[in-house]
């Protein structure tokens, strides 16, 4: 990722942002556009620009930026540094974050508290209580996660979430399904999710590597995600719901930003129509253990897709 758009607040953490940009520039000079929410550049923003220019980056600056002009930037990544206040981010930054998560065509990195380089990247593939994962969105999450992990030179972890939505109904007094049958159905749901993930990864570049893979029964925002370290960078999908639809059912990535003071990269579904025709059904082959949660670990694990 060489074309970066950086959106900052009045008192940006110049030191932390410079460390991130320095890490991203190790594979080549950056083209960086600084967008300030203020009428002019502050001293900290000026120091950041000077430091980045010294690394060989091509820099430019725009003041009094609005969300509308950020939707279709000529950038591979938009980085937004939120300025946290007591009880959460200020309203203006919060509105900007929500607008970008719903309308930006580029991945948006929300520096939600931690502004230095992350220690790892975590790809969160979560259908958000839907029956199946959107294949185009899941593939984009993995692509962005792998690209960021390689650019930042940090390990990649993958959290693949699956749901067994009818479990509560099957345990209700009205049905009272035997526990053995419920367990068997849960294993079947886990197997389908793992098989589907294997099929999804098989369509990606063969050099996709990860450190740890976990298949977890959802929902996870209050459990598995809560246990993630604050210095990890979570890449999550946004369904693009807006208005009352977003109020009734918040977009997953936005909900994650509200719940955790953690860096989040918001990824939207790509518009390429050819990617929309992918089959949503599970493959014929896949992992056979069918457990509720399975972890696959190993240093620099790599899938051979040949």
C-alpha positions as CSV (number, residue, x, y, z in Angstrom):
1,X,0.0,0.0,0.0
2,X,1.7,3.1,-1.3
3,X,-1.1,5.7,-1.7
4,X,-2.3,6.7,1.8
5,X,-4.9,9.3,2.9
6,X,-4.4,10.3,6.5
7,X,-7.2,12.1,8.3
8,X,-6.2,13.7,11.6
9,X,-7.6,15.8,14.4
10,X,-6.2,19.0,15.9
11,X,-3.8,17.3,18.3
12,X,-2.6,14.3,16.4
13,X,-0.1,11.8,17.8
14,X,2.7,12.7,15.4
15,X,5.2,10.3,16.9
16,X,2.8,7.3,16.7
17,X,1.6,8.1,13.2
18,X,5.2,8.6,12.0
19,X,6.1,5.2,13.3
20,X,3.2,3.6,11.3
21,X,4.1,5.5,8.1
22,X,7.8,4.6,8.5
23,X,6.8,0.9,8.7
24,X,4.6,1.2,5.6
25,X,7.4,3.0,3.7
26,X,10.0,0.2,4.1
27,X,8.9,-1.4,0.9
28,X,9.1,1.9,-1.1
29,X,8.3,5.6,-0.8
30,X,4.7,6.6,0.0
31,X,2.3,9.0,-1.6
32,X,0.7,10.6,1.4
33,X,-2.2,13.1,1.5
34,X,-2.9,14.7,4.9
35,X,-6.5,15.8,5.4
36,X,-7.2,18.0,8.5
37,X,-10.6,18.4,10.0
38,X,-9.5,21.9,11.2
39,X,-9.3,25.1,9.1
40,X,-5.5,24.9,9.0
41,X,-2.7,22.6,9.9
42,X,-1.6,22.6,13.6
43,X,2.0,22.4,14.8
44,X,1.8,18.6,15.4
45,X,0.4,18.1,11.9
46,X,3.2,20.3,10.4
47,X,5.8,18.2,12.3
48,X,4.3,15.1,11.0
49,X,4.4,16.3,7.4
50,X,8.1,17.4,7.8
51,X,9.0,14.0,9.2
52,X,7.3,12.1,6.5
53,X,8.8,14.3,3.8
54,X,12.3,13.5,5.2
55,X,11.7,9.8,4.6
56,X,11.2,10.4,0.9
57,X,7.4,10.4,0.9
58,X,5.5,12.6,-1.5
59,X,3.2,14.6,0.7
60,X,0.2,17.0,0.2
61,X,-2.2,18.6,2.7
62,X,-5.8,19.7,2.6
63,X,-7.6,21.6,5.4
64,X,-11.3,21.8,6.4
65,X,-11.9,18.4,5.0
66,X,-15.5,16.9,5.0
67,X,-16.5,13.2,4.7
68,X,-18.0,13.7,1.2
69,X,-14.6,14.4,-0.3
70,X,-13.1,11.3,1.3
71,X,-15.4,8.7,-0.3
72,X,-13.6,8.3,-3.6
73,X,-10.0,9.3,-2.9
74,X,-7.3,8.0,-5.1
75,X,-5.8,6.1,-2.2
76,X,-5.4,2.4,-1.3
77,X,-6.0,3.1,2.4
78,X,-7.6,5.8,4.4
79,X,-6.3,6.2,8.0
80,X,-8.4,8.2,10.5
81,X,-6.9,9.1,13.9
82,X,-9.8,9.5,16.3
83,X,-9.4,12.0,19.2
84,X,-10.9,10.2,22.2
85,X,-12.7,12.1,24.9
86,X,-14.2,11.0,28.2
87,X,-16.8,8.4,27.4
88,X,-15.7,7.9,23.8
89,X,-14.8,9.7,20.6
90,X,-16.0,13.2,20.0
91,X,-19.2,13.5,18.0
92,X,-17.5,14.9,14.9
93,X,-15.0,12.1,14.6
94,X,-17.7,9.6,15.4
95,X,-19.9,10.9,12.6
96,X,-16.9,10.9,10.2
97,X,-16.1,7.3,11.1
98,X,-19.6,6.1,10.6
99,X,-19.9,7.9,7.3
100,X,-16.7,6.4,5.9
101,X,-17.6,2.9,7.1
102,X,-20.9,3.1,5.1
103,X,-19.8,5.0,2.0
104,X,-16.0,4.9,1.5
105,X,-14.9,2.7,-1.4
106,X,-11.4,2.3,0.3
107,X,-10.4,0.4,3.4
108,X,-10.6,2.7,6.4
109,X,-8.2,2.3,9.3
110,X,-9.7,3.8,12.4
111,X,-6.9,4.5,15.0
112,X,-9.3,4.0,17.8
113,X,-6.9,4.8,20.7
114,X,-3.7,3.0,19.8
115,X,-1.7,5.0,17.3
116,X,1.6,3.2,17.0
117,X,2.3,0.2,14.7
118,X,0.2,-2.8,15.6
119,X,1.8,-6.0,16.9
120,X,-0.4,-8.2,14.7
121,X,-3.3,-8.1,12.3
122,X,-6.5,-10.0,12.9
123,X,-8.9,-10.8,10.1
124,X,-12.4,-11.0,11.5
125,X,-14.7,-13.0,9.1
126,X,-18.1,-12.7,10.7
127,X,-21.4,-13.2,8.8
128,X,-23.0,-11.1,11.5
129,X,-25.9,-13.6,12.2
130,X,-26.6,-14.3,8.6
131,X,-26.8,-17.8,7.3
132,X,-23.6,-17.6,5.3
133,X,-20.7,-15.3,4.8
134,X,-20.7,-13.0,1.8
135,X,-17.9,-14.5,-0.3
136,X,-16.9,-11.2,-1.9
137,X,-16.7,-9.4,1.4
138,X,-14.8,-12.2,3.1
139,X,-12.3,-12.4,0.3
140,X,-11.7,-8.6,0.5
141,X,-11.2,-8.8,4.3
142,X,-8.5,-11.5,3.8
143,X,-6.9,-9.6,0.9
144,X,-6.6,-6.4,2.9
145,X,-5.5,-8.2,6.1
146,X,-2.7,-10.0,4.2
147,X,-1.6,-6.9,2.5
148,X,-1.5,-4.9,5.7
149,X,0.3,-7.7,7.6
150,X,3.0,-7.9,5.0
151,X,3.4,-4.1,4.7
152,X,3.6,-3.7,8.5
153,X,5.8,-6.8,8.8
154,X,3.6,-8.4,11.5
155,X,1.9,-11.8,11.8
156,X,-1.6,-12.4,10.6
157,X,-4.3,-14.2,12.6
158,X,-7.7,-15.2,11.3
159,X,-10.9,-15.4,13.3
160,X,-13.6,-17.2,11.3
161,X,-17.0,-17.0,13.0
162,X,-19.9,-19.3,12.4
163,X,-23.4,-19.4,13.8
164,X,-25.9,-22.0,15.0
165,X,-28.9,-19.7,15.0
166,X,-31.6,-22.3,15.8
167,X,-29.9,-23.6,19.0
168,X,-32.0,-21.5,21.3
169,X,-35.2,-22.6,19.6
170,X,-34.2,-26.3,19.7
171,X,-33.6,-25.9,23.5
172,X,-36.9,-24.2,24.2
173,X,-39.7,-25.8,26.2
174,X,-41.8,-26.1,23.1
175,X,-39.3,-28.4,21.2
176,X,-36.9,-29.8,23.8
177,X,-34.7,-31.5,21.3
178,X,-32.3,-34.1,22.9
179,X,-28.9,-32.8,23.7
180,X,-27.1,-35.4,21.6
181,X,-29.0,-34.2,18.5
182,X,-28.3,-30.6,19.2
183,X,-24.6,-31.4,19.6
184,X,-24.6,-33.2,16.2
185,X,-26.3,-30.3,14.5
186,X,-23.8,-27.9,16.0
187,X,-20.9,-30.0,14.7
188,X,-22.5,-30.0,11.3
189,X,-22.8,-26.2,11.3
190,X,-19.1,-26.0,12.4
191,X,-18.0,-28.4,9.6
192,X,-19.9,-26.4,7.0
193,X,-18.3,-23.2,8.1
194,X,-14.8,-24.7,8.1
195,X,-15.4,-26.3,4.7
196,X,-16.7,-23.0,3.3
197,X,-13.6,-21.2,4.6
198,X,-11.3,-23.7,2.9
199,X,-13.1,-23.2,-0.4
200,X,-12.8,-19.4,0.1
201,X,-9.1,-19.5,0.8
202,X,-8.5,-21.7,-2.2
203,X,-9.5,-18.9,-4.5
204,X,-7.0,-16.4,-3.0
205,X,-3.3,-16.0,-4.0
206,X,-1.2,-19.0,-3.0
207,X,1.2,-17.0,-0.9
208,X,-1.5,-16.1,1.7
209,X,0.1,-17.0,5.1
210,X,-1.1,-16.8,8.6
211,X,0.1,-17.5,12.1
212,X,-3.1,-18.7,13.8
213,X,-6.6,-19.7,12.5
214,X,-9.6,-20.1,14.8
215,X,-13.1,-21.2,13.9
216,X,-15.3,-19.8,16.6
217,X,-19.1,-20.0,17.2
218,X,-20.6,-16.5,17.3
219,X,-21.5,-14.0,18.4
220,X,-18.0,-13.0,19.4
221,X,-18.0,-9.2,20.0
222,X,-18.5,-9.8,23.8
223,X,-16.2,-12.8,24.0
224,X,-13.4,-13.7,21.6
225,X,-12.9,-10.1,20.4
226,X,-12.9,-8.8,23.9
227,X,-9.9,-10.9,24.6
228,X,-7.8,-9.5,21.7
229,X,-4.9,-7.4,22.8
230,X,-5.2,-3.6,22.3
231,X,-2.2,-3.5,20.0
232,X,-3.7,-5.8,17.4
233,X,-5.3,-4.4,14.2
234,X,-8.7,-5.9,13.5
235,X,-9.9,-6.0,9.8
236,X,-13.7,-6.3,9.8
237,X,-16.4,-6.0,7.2
238,X,-19.1,-3.3,6.9
239,X,-22.4,-4.2,5.3
240,X,-23.0,-0.6,4.4
241,X,-26.3,-0.3,6.2
242,X,-27.4,3.4,6.7
243,X,-30.2,5.3,8.3
244,X,-32.8,3.3,10.3
245,X,-31.3,0.1,9.0
246,X,-28.0,0.9,10.7
247,X,-29.8,1.9,13.9
248,X,-31.8,-1.3,14.1
249,X,-28.8,-3.4,13.1
250,X,-25.4,-1.7,13.4
251,X,-22.7,-2.5,10.9
252,X,-20.3,-5.0,12.5
253,X,-17.2,-2.9,12.1
254,X,-18.9,0.2,13.6
255,X,-20.1,-1.9,16.5
256,X,-16.6,-3.1,17.1
257,X,-15.3,0.4,17.2
258,X,-17.9,1.5,19.7
259,X,-17.2,-1.5,22.0
260,X,-13.4,-1.7,22.0
261,X,-10.6,0.9,22.1
262,X,-8.8,-1.0,19.4
263,X,-7.6,-0.3,15.9
264,X,-10.1,-1.4,13.3
265,X,-9.8,-1.5,9.5
266,X,-13.3,-1.2,8.0
267,X,-13.7,-3.0,4.7
268,X,-16.7,-2.8,2.4
269,X,-17.9,-5.3,-0.2
270,X,-16.2,-4.7,-3.5
271,X,-18.4,-3.5,-6.4
272,X,-16.9,-6.0,-8.9
273,X,-20.0,-7.7,-10.3
274,X,-18.0,-10.8,-11.2
275,X,-17.3,-11.4,-7.5
276,X,-21.0,-11.4,-6.7
277,X,-21.7,-14.6,-8.5
278,X,-19.8,-16.8,-6.0
279,X,-21.7,-19.7,-4.6
280,X,-22.8,-19.4,-1.0
281,X,-23.1,-23.1,-0.3
282,X,-20.4,-25.1,1.4
283,X,-18.0,-27.3,-0.5
284,X,-18.2,-31.1,-0.7
285,X,-14.9,-31.5,1.2
286,X,-13.4,-29.8,4.2
287,X,-12.3,-30.3,7.8
288,X,-13.7,-33.4,9.4
289,X,-13.4,-32.7,13.1
290,X,-16.5,-30.5,13.2
291,X,-15.7,-29.0,16.7
292,X,-17.3,-25.9,18.1
293,X,-14.0,-24.1,18.2
294,X,-10.8,-25.2,16.5
295,X,-7.4,-23.4,16.4
296,X,-4.7,-23.9,13.9
297,X,-1.4,-22.5,15.0
298,X,2.2,-22.5,13.6
299,X,4.9,-20.0,12.7
300,X,4.2,-18.4,9.3
301,X,1.7,-21.1,8.4
302,X,1.1,-21.1,4.7
303,X,-1.6,-22.8,2.6
304,X,-0.4,-24.6,-0.5
305,X,-3.2,-24.0,-3.0
306,X,-1.7,-25.7,-5.9
